[in-house]
Each structure stands twice: as C-alpha cells, then as structure tokens.
Amino acid sequence: MTLRTLSPFLLLTALLASACGGSQHADGGSAVEIQRPKEMADLVPRERETVERLLDEQIAPCPDQAVPLSVCLDEKRPCKACDPAARFLTERVKAGLGRADAARAYELRFGSKVTAVDVAGSPMKGSASAPVTIMVWSDFECPACRRIVPIVERVAAAHEDDVRLVHKFYPLPRHTHAEVAARAAYAAQRQGRYWEMEHALFENQDKLGESMIGEIAEGLGLDMGKLRADMQSEAATKTIDRDKADADRAGLMGTPFILINGREFDLGLFKPEPDLDAWVTMEIEIARGR
C-alpha cells in the first residue's frame, strides 16, 4: 500500500513519521523521504490535510513535468518551480483560503493562461530585460487605484534590478474626469513627466477637472500648448483604446488590474500587502533558478 492510498489520518501519521527521519521498511531500511515545504510544519491537521490534497490535485508548473505537485516533490524532478509552487499553496491555506480558492489562486499563479501585452509607448520604469514585468491598469478617479498603485510602485522600486513596471490607462465611463485625466497623463508622458503627473492626479483625485489638471500641468512646468494638442490627438485616443482592449482581453473586471509576467494578480484572492511582494520575490527566485 502506498501513501497515496492511506486514509487522511494514516497519511498524517506517516507524514509526521517522515518528518522525524522517514518511514521504515519492514527490513529496517529507510523509505524515500516525503518532500514537503518546511512551511507546513506549523499547520494544524485540517490545514495540512487541505495542502496534501492540493499537492495531489494540482499539476506541477513545469510543462515538461505533467505530474501532480506531490510527485514532482517526492521524486525531486527537475522542475525549479515545484518547491515554490508547493510553498505558495501552503501560504494560501495559511492565509485562510479554502481548498477551492487556493486551487483558483494556484491556477492564476502557475496555470497556463499568460497574456502577452504590447508595452510599446507605455510609461515604464526598469530594464526591458528584467525577469519580472508588472503591468497595472488604472483610472485616476478610482479610489482603489489611488490606494493600491503606490504599493505596486513601492514593490517595483524595492526590486528595481529585477522588475520592469509598466502603467496602462483604463478610464471607466462612470468617472466623469477619468478620460481627460488619462489624456493629460499621456500628454505629460510626451514631455517626459508622466510619473509626476500620475502622482499629482491621484493626490488631487477628489478635485479632478480640467481646471485642476491645468493647474497641475502648469505646476510641473509643462508646455501647455503642446499638452493640449497631445491630449486631443488621435495618438492619445489610440493608446487609451489599445490599453483598454488589452485589459479586456486579459479579463479585467475592475480597476486597478494587475498582471505579473502576464498572470493576473487577482485582488479578490490576494492582498496588495504582503502578497504582491511575495509573488514578485518568488518570480525572481524562479527566474534566477534559486
């Protein structure tokens, strides 16, 4: 009988035994040690059982290893993402997610859906060769964007050698001044002042309007004639329409909308703090093969 066929209670007993040096064969020899994340050590039995079931159900994240995560771990297969993936599931369960939500989080984080997005002409910081690209779509009148976008920028800055940050526009129709604010940010980018304009727009979110946007632009020392021309340009319209279409294709349901290396950081399942930094750190770890 293998560990896979044991009842949950006996499986837990076997796991505890393996943690104390591995199970024993009848002839006194040691069985192959069950490989599990050290983060499982402080799980309560219910959480441990949930994680074990998830490890048996979820497929290893490396395409050339089409086996359950538990097999990838136990056989020490050459998939550098297996250990991080197992840690990820463990942390999701520790964070209070049930089995279904943890499985959904795993699918977002390690599943096959990866959305490629054109970043040409978008405001960005960091190297194009960075192993991690964070894209964030925002609306300048969106309160959640004002709260979360600075967190995204802090995480990117904390990993500046490994992260490229890209901003995208998604003005929501119900926000009266979102479109003109997006156009102003686009126009400020044309003068090399996107980031300053972005921060000022969020800081003055409750007072946005053409008058306030004009004051912000003048305060930044922008060429007002050029700003107005760029705001009204066909290029601004095409950029905003492109950004919105890309987000819709990727599955946007609201703003802010975040992709990390083409995978959705779902704000319904993950918290900006600390989950965003943990995701980015793990992505760097996998990319670097550590």
N, C-alpha and C positions, 0 to 999 in steps of 0.2 A: 504494500500500500504506500502511495506517495503522499507527500504533504498536501498536494492538490486535492486529494480525496478525503482528507480528515475533516471532521466536524469543526465548526468555528472554535469550540472550546479546546479540542485536542490540538488544533492548529496553533492556538495561542500558547498552549503548553509547550509545544515543540519549538515555537519561536523563542520563548523565554529560555528554554534549554540551550538553544543555539547561541543565544546572547551570552551564555556563561561558558562558552567553549566549544559549541557544536554538539549535535546529537551523536549518539554512539551506535555503531553496528552491533549485531549480536556477538561478533567475534572480538569486540573490544576496540575496533578501529573507529576513527572519526569519520562521520559523513561529511559531505560537502557543506560548508557553512552557508547559511542563507544570508544573502547580501541585502541589507536594508539600511536606509538612511539613519544616521545617528540621531536625527531629529525625532525619530519615532520613539525614542527611549522614554520620554515623559508623557506619552499618550495614555489616556485611560483606555480600558479594554474596548469600550464601544468605538472610540476613535480609531484604535488600532485595527479592529475588525473592518471598519469602513475603508481605511487605507489599504489593507490587504486585498479587499475585494476590488478596489480601484486599480491596484497594481496588476491584478489578474485580468481585468477587463480592458484596460487601455493599452493600445498598441505603442510599441517603442517609437520614438520620434525620428529615428534614422530610417529613411526609405529602404535601405538595403537590409534592414533587420525587422522583417514583418512578423514579429513575435510579441506577446504580451510583455509589458514592462518587467514583470516579475521574472520572466525567463531571461530577459536581457541582463538583469541584475545578477541573477543566480549563476548564469553561465559566463558572466563577465565578458559579454560580447563587445566588439569594437565600435560601440556607439557612444561617442563622447557626451551625448545629450541625455543618456539614460539616467545617470545619477542625478543631474539637475532636475530632470522631469519627476523623478521619484520624490525629491525634496520638495518640489513645487506642490505636488499633490498632498504631501504631508502638511505643508504650511497652510494650504487651503482648508484642510479639515481642522487644523488647529485654530484657524480664524473663524470657525463656526459654520462653514459651508456643509450642507448635507451632501450625500453621495451624488445626486443628480446635478446640483450646482457645481460641485467640484469637477465632475466629468465635463460639464459645459465649459468651465474655466480652462480645463486641460485642452479641450478641443480648440479654443481660441488661441491658447498659448503655443501649442505644439501641433495642431492639426494641419491639414493640407491647404486650407484657404489662406493664401497670401496674395494681397492686392498690390499690383505694380502701379505706381502713380508717377506721372510726369512732374518733375520738380523744376523744369527749366523756367527761369524768370521769377521763381518764388523767393520771398525773403528767406534767407538761411544763414546759419552760423555753423562753423565747423567744416572739417575736410570732407570732400566727396568720397574719400577712401575710408572714412571711419566705419568700423564694423557695425555700428548701430545708427539707424536713422529714425528719428522721432518726427512724425508729422502731426500737426494739430490744426484742426479747422475751428475757427471761432467767429463769433458775432459780437461786435463791440458793444451791443446793448444787452448782452446775455449776462446776468449776474453770476451764473456758474462759471462762465468763461473768465470773468474778472477775478474770481477766486482761484480757479484751477490753472489757468495759463501761467501765472507766475511760478507755480510749483513745478510745472513742466520745464520752465526755463532754468529754475534752480538746479533741477536734476541734471539737465543737459550741461550746465556750467560746471557741476561737480565732476563730470566725466568728460571734460572738454577735449581730451585727446582721443576719445573713443566714440563720441556722439556727434552726429550732424543733426541740427534742429531746423525743421522746415515749417514755416507758417503758411496756412491756406485760408482763403476767405469763404465764409458761408453766412451772408446776411439773411436772417429769417424774415419772411414777408410781414409778419405781425409786428416787427420792430420798426417804428417809423423812421428812425435815423440810421439804421444799420447799413443800408445800401450806400448812403452818402459817406458814412464813416469808412466803409471798406474802400470806396473810391479815393478818399483822402489818404488812406494808408498806402494804397497803390501809388498814388501820385508822390507821396513823400519818399517812397522807396526809389522812385525815379531820380530823386535828388540825394540819395544816399542816407536818408533819415527815417527809414521805416521803423526801426526799433524804438526810437524816441517818440515817434507819432503813435505807435501802438500803445506804449505805456501811458502817454498823456490821454489818449482816448478812453482807456479803461479807468484811469483816475478820475475823469470827468464824465463817467458814464451816465450819471443822473441828470446831467445838464447838456447832453449832446444836442446838436442842432447846427445849422450852417454857420450861425454867428460864433458859437463856441469853437467849432472846428477851424474857423478863420482865425480866431484868437490864438489857438494852439499853433497853427501853421506860422503865424507871424512871430510868435514867441520862439519858434525853432529857427527863425531866420530864413524861411523858405522863400523862393521866388514865387510870388503869389500869382503872377500871370501864367507861368508855366504850370503851377499847381492846378489852377482852374482848367487849363487846357487838357492836362493829363487826366484829371478827374472825369472830364466829359468825353474822353477819347474812346474810340472803338476798341483800342487795345485793352483799356480797363474793363470794358464790358466782356470781352472775350476771356480775359484772365479770370474774372469772377465766375462767369458761366462754366469755364473749364473746371475750376476748383469745385464748384457745386456738383457738377456731373460726376467727377471722380469720387467725391464723398458719397453720393447716392449709389454709385456702383459698388462701393465698398461696404454699404449697409448702414449709412448714417441714419440715426433715429432722432438725434438732437445734438445740440452743441454744449460744450466742446466735444469734438470727436477726435480720437487719438489712435494713430497707427504706429506700432513699433516694428520696424522691419517688415512692414506690410501686414501685420497682425493687429487686430482690434484690441485695444486696452479698454474693455467694457467697464464703464463707470458704475454699472449696476452690480458687477461682480467684484470689482477691485476698487480699493481706496487710493486716491492720489498719494496719500502718505500713510503707510510707508511702501505700498505695493508697487508704485511706479519705479522708485529707485531699486527695489529688489528685482523687478523684471529686467531693468536695464543692466544691473550688475550681473545677473545670470546670463543675459545675452552676450555680454562682453566675455564672460568666463567661457561660454561655449565657443564663441568665435576664436578665442585665444587658445582653446584646447586645454584649459586648466581644469 
